[in-house]
């Protein structure tokens, strides 16, 4: 039972990391777009 809980917790942690990484990339792209518009 303990192994199952650890497995589920590890899966959730990895999923959260991927979500946060993706969100960071989206924010970076938005910042780049704003920077490009400001240079015009």
N, CA, C and O atoms as CSV, one atom per row, in Angstrom:
chain,resi,resn,atom,element,x,y,z
A,1,UNK,N,N,0.830,-1.201,0.000
A,1,UNK,CA,C,0.000,0.000,0.000
A,1,UNK,C,C,0.871,1.261,0.000
A,1,UNK,O,O,0.562,2.241,-0.678
A,2,UNK,N,N,1.950,1.220,0.761
A,2,UNK,CA,C,2.844,2.373,0.823
A,2,UNK,C,C,3.487,2.637,-0.531
A,2,UNK,O,O,3.658,3.790,-0.928
A,3,UNK,N,N,3.843,1.575,-1.236
A,3,UNK,CA,C,4.443,1.743,-2.566
A,3,UNK,C,C,3.462,2.389,-3.533
A,3,UNK,O,O,3.849,3.213,-4.361
A,4,UNK,N,N,2.204,2.017,-3.428
A,4,UNK,CA,C,1.182,2.594,-4.298
A,4,UNK,C,C,1.051,4.093,-4.036
A,4,UNK,O,O,0.959,4.885,-4.974
A,5,UNK,N,N,1.043,4.472,-2.782
A,5,UNK,CA,C,0.934,5.889,-2.428
A,5,UNK,C,C,2.147,6.656,-2.946
A,5,UNK,O,O,2.002,7.754,-3.484
A,6,UNK,N,N,3.339,6.088,-2.788
A,6,UNK,CA,C,4.546,6.743,-3.287
A,6,UNK,C,C,4.521,6.872,-4.802
A,6,UNK,O,O,4.932,7.897,-5.346
A,7,UNK,N,N,4.046,5.846,-5.479
A,7,UNK,CA,C,3.963,5.879,-6.936
A,7,UNK,C,C,3.003,6.970,-7.401
A,7,UNK,O,O,3.305,7.716,-8.332
A,8,UNK,N,N,1.861,7.056,-6.757
A,8,UNK,CA,C,0.876,8.083,-7.113
A,8,UNK,C,C,1.442,9.474,-6.841
A,8,UNK,O,O,1.288,10.378,-7.662
A,9,UNK,N,N,2.094,9.649,-5.699
A,9,UNK,CA,C,2.675,10.947,-5.354
A,9,UNK,C,C,3.757,11.341,-6.361
A,9,UNK,O,O,3.823,12.497,-6.779
A,10,UNK,N,N,4.597,10.391,-6.747
A,10,UNK,CA,C,5.651,10.672,-7.720
A,10,UNK,C,C,5.044,11.046,-9.078
A,10,UNK,O,O,5.534,11.954,-9.749
A,11,UNK,N,N,3.997,10.358,-9.473
A,11,UNK,CA,C,3.340,10.657,-10.746
A,11,UNK,C,C,2.761,12.060,-10.739
A,11,UNK,O,O,2.895,12.795,-11.718
A,12,UNK,N,N,2.120,12.436,-9.646
A,12,UNK,CA,C,1.539,13.774,-9.542
A,12,UNK,C,C,2.628,14.842,-9.557
A,12,UNK,O,O,2.459,15.893,-10.174
A,13,UNK,N,N,3.730,14.579,-8.887
A,13,UNK,CA,C,4.824,15.547,-8.850
A,13,UNK,C,C,5.410,15.752,-10.241
A,13,UNK,O,O,5.684,16.885,-10.637
A,14,UNK,N,N,5.601,14.682,-10.976
A,14,UNK,CA,C,6.156,14.792,-12.332
A,14,UNK,C,C,5.195,15.521,-13.261
A,14,UNK,O,O,5.620,16.315,-14.100
A,15,UNK,N,N,3.932,15.260,-13.116
A,15,UNK,CA,C,2.923,15.928,-13.933
A,15,UNK,C,C,2.909,17.414,-13.636
A,15,UNK,O,O,2.819,18.236,-14.547
A,16,UNK,N,N,2.999,17.756,-12.356
A,16,UNK,CA,C,3.010,19.169,-11.969
A,16,UNK,C,C,4.237,19.868,-12.542
A,16,UNK,O,O,4.137,21.008,-12.994
A,17,UNK,N,N,5.381,19.212,-12.533
A,17,UNK,CA,C,6.603,19.809,-13.076
A,17,UNK,C,C,6.434,20.092,-14.565
A,17,UNK,O,O,6.833,21.153,-15.043
A,18,UNK,N,N,5.855,19.166,-15.288
A,18,UNK,CA,C,5.642,19.361,-16.721
A,18,UNK,C,C,4.672,20.507,-16.969
A,18,UNK,O,O,4.854,21.278,-17.911
A,19,UNK,N,N,3.651,20.627,-16.139
A,19,UNK,CA,C,2.676,21.702,-16.296
A,19,UNK,C,C,3.330,23.050,-16.034
A,19,UNK,O,O,3.116,24.002,-16.785
A,20,UNK,N,N,4.124,23.136,-14.975
A,20,UNK,CA,C,4.796,24.383,-14.632
A,20,UNK,C,C,5.800,24.756,-15.720
A,20,UNK,O,O,5.925,25.926,-16.083
A,21,UNK,N,N,6.511,23.759,-16.236
A,21,UNK,CA,C,7.476,24.024,-17.314
A,21,UNK,C,C,6.754,24.579,-18.542
A,21,UNK,O,O,7.213,25.547,-19.149
A,22,UNK,N,N,5.640,23.974,-18.902
A,22,UNK,CA,C,4.861,24.442,-20.052
A,22,UNK,C,C,4.331,25.848,-19.844
A,22,UNK,O,O,4.320,26.661,-20.768
A,23,UNK,N,N,3.892,26.132,-18.621
A,23,UNK,CA,C,3.389,27.466,-18.312
A,23,UNK,C,C,4.524,28.485,-18.443
A,23,UNK,O,O,4.319,29.583,-18.960
A,24,UNK,N,N,5.702,28.125,-17.981
A,24,UNK,CA,C,6.855,29.012,-18.094
A,24,UNK,C,C,7.206,29.303,-19.541
A,24,UNK,O,O,7.553,30.431,-19.891
A,25,UNK,N,N,7.115,28.286,-20.375
A,25,UNK,CA,C,7.404,28.472,-21.799
A,25,UNK,C,C,6.366,29.388,-22.442
A,25,UNK,O,O,6.703,30.225,-23.279
A,26,UNK,N,N,5.092,29.226,-22.045
A,26,UNK,CA,C,4.040,30.086,-22.592
A,26,UNK,C,C,4.267,31.539,-22.187
A,26,UNK,O,O,4.092,32.451,-22.995
A,27,UNK,N,N,4.657,31.746,-20.935
A,27,UNK,CA,C,4.913,33.106,-20.454
A,27,UNK,C,C,6.102,33.703,-21.199
A,27,UNK,O,O,6.096,34.882,-21.552
A,28,UNK,N,N,7.118,32.882,-21.433
A,28,UNK,CA,C,8.291,33.364,-22.156
A,28,UNK,C,C,7.919,33.770,-23.583
A,28,UNK,O,O,8.380,34.800,-24.073
A,29,UNK,N,N,7.095,32.974,-24.246
A,29,UNK,CA,C,6.669,33.312,-25.615
A,29,UNK,C,C,5.867,34.609,-25.626
A,29,UNK,O,O,6.031,35.443,-26.516
A,30,UNK,N,N,4.998,34.770,-24.630
A,30,UNK,CA,C,4.202,35.993,-24.554
A,30,UNK,C,C,5.113,37.199,-24.333
A,30,UNK,O,O,4.909,38.253,-24.935
A,31,UNK,N,N,6.107,37.047,-23.479
A,31,UNK,CA,C,7.061,38.134,-23.244
A,31,UNK,C,C,7.832,38.487,-24.495
A,31,UNK,O,O,8.078,39.662,-24.767
A,32,UNK,N,N,8.214,37.479,-25.256
A,32,UNK,CA,C,8.931,37.719,-26.509
A,32,UNK,C,C,8.054,38.469,-27.506
A,32,UNK,O,O,8.530,39.352,-28.220
A,33,UNK,N,N,6.778,38.114,-27.552
A,33,UNK,CA,C,5.859,38.775,-28.466
A,33,UNK,C,C,5.675,40.242,-28.060
A,33,UNK,O,O,5.631,41.125,-28.917
A,34,UNK,N,N,5.571,40.495,-26.769
A,34,UNK,CA,C,5.413,41.878,-26.289
A,34,UNK,C,C,6.677,42.686,-26.588
A,34,UNK,O,O,6.609,43.845,-26.995
A,35,UNK,N,N,7.820,42.055,-26.380
A,35,UNK,CA,C,9.098,42.726,-26.651
A,35,UNK,C,C,9.206,43.067,-28.142
A,35,UNK,O,O,9.639,44.158,-28.510
A,36,UNK,N,N,8.809,42.127,-28.983
A,36,UNK,CA,C,8.858,42.363,-30.429
A,36,UNK,C,C,7.931,43.498,-30.843
A,36,UNK,O,O,8.272,44.306,-31.708
A,37,UNK,N,N,6.762,43.554,-30.223
A,37,UNK,CA,C,5.807,44.625,-30.554
A,37,UNK,C,C,6.333,45.965,-30.064
A,37,UNK,O,O,6.113,46.988,-30.713
A,38,UNK,N,N,7.024,45.974,-28.930
A,38,UNK,CA,C,7.546,47.228,-28.385
A,38,UNK,C,C,8.681,47.768,-29.252
A,38,UNK,O,O,8.886,48.981,-29.299
A,39,UNK,N,N,9.415,46.906,-29.933
A,39,UNK,CA,C,10.528,47.341,-30.775
A,39,UNK,C,C,10.065,47.998,-32.074
A,39,UNK,O,O,10.824,48.734,-32.704
A,40,UNK,N,N,8.823,47.734,-32.472
A,40,UNK,CA,C,8.302,48.270,-33.748
A,40,UNK,C,C,8.040,49.750,-33.672
A,40,UNK,O,O,7.602,50.351,-34.653
